[in-house]
């Protein structure tokens, strides 16, 4: 009898499909290099997709429908032998509760992406060694994506992933590849994850949680309350900019969210649009033309 029960339990568990964390599409574009033989770029693209989607990045268990949706667009600008100069655009999104809508979470372009790669070279992430800038940059952004996604479901839920990204930055400091240093004067991978882990920017992470979990996720059931919470999240950024004007994280937030915010407040139950637009123009004046489109 005991054997039968164990058999039934094993059979039922086998019906539950568990998956890796990411459902990510990586595209490698080589149009700018004018290379006749495209095989190495196709191989690189296929290898990167396998690397990101088939690697186990955390100790968390994800069901198939819980995998984080993301895209990476790599544009190769120069190529010679095994050396690549490129930029990479990273986008990620998460589903909104009780809807078919995917809310954009991260939309960022990194222009300092140079790496070496030989065709069929194995891509393996080792958290104790930094021996490939290609693997390092991709792994770094995997952890940023996963951390930001976790932050939208639980308050500061992405800490473990951000620490992983920060560890990659630390290891990369001794390399000669650009984009990792805190001394470049440009917005770098160091600055992004350093800000995410800093108490000086805690309002950003509170806003990420409130906006998504307490705001967007209840819009379908209570549109009015959801809107009020989303509007309140914008006021958290006001507190942040008083202390840290021109904060990098505020730019990344609105790069992903500006169109969504406009759409949320352009129909349905009314909120104080005048006050909201004043807040938005203070915290994200670079999107003032978008805020001007918010009306009933």
Number of C-alpha atoms within 10 A of each C-alpha: 6 7 8 9 10 11 12 12 11 11 11 10 10 10 8 10 10 14 17 20 25 24 20 20 18 23 20 19 17 18 12 12 14 11 14 7 8 12 11 15 17 16 16 20 19 16 17 23 18 15 18 24 19 14 14 15 18 14 7 8 13 16 12 15 11 16 19 20 22 22 17 23 17 22 21 20 16 15 18 10 8 11 13 18 18 21 16 22 17 19 21 24 20 22 17 18 16 11 11 8 11 13 16 20 24 23 20 17 15 16 16 17 20 21 19 14 18 12 13 11 10 12 16 14 19 13 13 9 11 19 14 18 19 17 20 23 23 19 22 21 18 24 23 24 27 25 22 25 23 21 22 23 18 16 16 19 18 23 17 15 21 25 18 21 27 23 16 24 24 14 16 23 16 11 13 10 15 17 23 23 21 15 11 10 8 10 15 20 24 20 21 17 22 18 17 24 18 9 11 12 22 16 19 23 23 18 24 26 24 24 22 27 21 21 25 24 20 19 22 14 11 13 17 16 17 24 24 18 20 23 24 17 22 22 17 19 25 18 15 19 17 10 12 14 12 13 16 16 18 18 16 16 19 20 18 19 16 17 15 13 19 17 13 18 22 15 11 11 15 14 14 10 16 10 11 18 21 13 19 23 17 16 26 21 13 14 16 16 10 17 22 11 14 18 14 10
